[in-house]
Amino acid sequence: MSPTVFKIGSYRFFFFSREESRMHIHISCPEGEAKFWLAPVVALAQHTGLSTKQLRELQKIIEERNHEIAKAWKKHFLT
């Protein structure tokens, strides 16, 4: 199961249900995918197929919505 947290344009922000315990978010779109750590700071963990511009855009979105993502993470994984 990989619940969607939210979508923006062609980007889908989601979690994998059975993965490592460190808080992070996955993003996919037709061009590729990425994974960002959420703490202690938002940081790119890995990516494929995305441009530097797209990665900067994604990091900005995640930083702006970090609280919302963390809340969804805790609800999904800790309840």
C-alpha positions in Angstrom: 0.0 0.0 0.0 1.3 3.5 -0.8 -1.1 6.2 0.4 -1.1 9.5 -1.4 -0.6 12.5 0.9 -1.4 15.0 -1.8 -1.0 15.8 -5.5 0.2 19.0 -7.2 0.0 19.1 -10.9 1.6 15.9 -12.2 3.4 15.2 -8.9 2.1 12.6 -6.5 3.5 12.8 -3.0 3.2 9.5 -1.1 4.5 6.9 1.4 5.4 3.3 1.0 3.8 1.4 3.8 6.6 -1.1 4.4 9.8 0.8 4.3 12.4 2.3 6.6 11.3 4.1 9.7 13.1 7.4 9.0 10.5 10.0 8.1 10.5 10.7 4.3 8.3 11.2 1.3 8.3 9.8 -2.2 7.3 11.8 -5.3 6.5 10.5 -8.7 5.5 12.1 -12.0 5.7 11.0 -15.7 9.3 12.2 -15.9 10.7 10.3 -12.9 10.7 10.0 -9.1 12.4 11.2 -6.0 12.7 10.6 -2.3 13.2 13.3 0.3 14.1 13.0 4.0 11.9 15.2 6.2 14.1 15.5 9.3 16.3 16.9 10.6 16.1 19.0 7.5 14.4 18.4 4.1 17.0 16.8 1.9 17.1 14.8 -1.3 17.7 11.1 -0.7 17.6 9.9 -4.3 16.0 10.6 -7.6 15.8 9.3 -11.2 14.7 11.2 -14.3 14.0 14.6 -12.7 15.8 17.8 -13.6 17.6 20.1 -11.1 14.8 22.6 -11.6 12.1 20.0 -10.7 14.1 18.8 -7.7 14.4 22.4 -6.4 10.6 22.9 -7.0 9.9 19.7 -5.1 12.1 20.6 -2.2 10.4 24.0 -1.9 6.9 22.3 -1.8 8.1 19.8 0.8 9.6 22.5 3.0 6.4 24.6 2.8 4.2 21.6 3.6 6.6 19.7 5.9 4.2 20.0 8.9 1.3 18.5 6.9 3.5 15.7 5.6 4.9 14.9 9.0 1.3 14.8 10.5 0.2 12.4 7.7 3.3 10.2 8.3 2.6 10.0 12.1 -1.1 9.2 11.4 -0.2 6.4 8.9 2.7 4.8 10.6 2.1 5.4 14.3 -1.6 4.8 14.7 
